[in-house]
Amino acid sequence: MYESGENYLETILILEHENSTVRSIDIAKRLGVSKPSVSRAMGLLKQDGFITMADNGPIFLTQKGREKAEEIYTRHKILTSFLEKVSGVSHEQ
């Protein structure tokens, strides 16, 4: 999986926790990308079995997608913690 795909999965997971319903426009705003970019990425993630999309727009992680998104999110939290504690990098950086 490409880094951009990982970013989309992680963003879906985070938005799901914040809003419970995730829409393409929410992802576009969070990542600062265009709606067509999100649509293309969602098509690829759907094709690979990471998400499903309802007819009325909401995006849902499949079990496979949830497991991958949680793996990515955990890895990012560990890396962030390491950088903050060991390297002295602030959370904002």
N, C-alpha and C positions, 0 to 999 in steps of 0.2 A: 504494500500500500504506500502511496506517495504521501509526503508530508501534508499536502493540501487536503487530502482525504482524511487524514488524521485530525487536522484542524477542524474540519466540518463535523466529524463525529464527536469530538470533544465539545464543540460549541453546541451541538444538539443536546448533549447530555446536560450541560450547564444550563441552557435555556429551559430544558424540561424541568429541572429542579427549581428554577426561578418562577416559571410561568405555567407549568404543567402542560400547556399546549405550545407546540413549536410550529411556526410557519416560515416559509421561505424568506419573507420580508424581514423577519426577526433575525434570521441568520445573516442576511445581507447587511443589515444595520450593524450587528455585532462585529462582523469581520471587516466591514468597510469595503465590500465588494458589490458588484452589480447584481441585480436580480437574474439576468441571463446566466451569469457565472454560477450562481447558486443552483439554478435549474439544471444546468449541465452536470454539476457535481452531484446533485440529488439523483439524476438519472443513472450515473455511474454507481453510486452507492446502492441504489435500488437494484440495479443489474447484478451487483456482487452480493446481494442478500443482506446488506447491513441495515437497510431501512425499508419501511413501507410508507406509502402516502395515501391518505384518504382522498376521496373524490372532491371533498370540500376544502382541501388544502393542508390539514395538519400532517405533520411528519412524525413518524414513530420509529424508534430503534427496534430492530428485531433482537432476539436473544444474542445472536452472533454480533450484531452491531453494539449492543449494550456491553457485552464482554470486552470488545475491542476498545470502545470509548472509555470504559472504566480503567482499562489497562493504560491507555494513553494519559488519562487524567491523573492517575496515581503516579506515573513516571514523571509528569510535569510538576506535581506537587513535591516529589522527592528532590528533583533537580532544583526547584525554587528554594526549598528548605536548605539544601546544601549550599547554594550560592549565598543565601542570606547569612547562614551561620558560620561557615568556614571561610568564605571569601570576603565577607563583610559587605556584600552588595545589598543595597536597600531593596525592600519589596517593590518600590516604585520602579526601580531600574530593571 
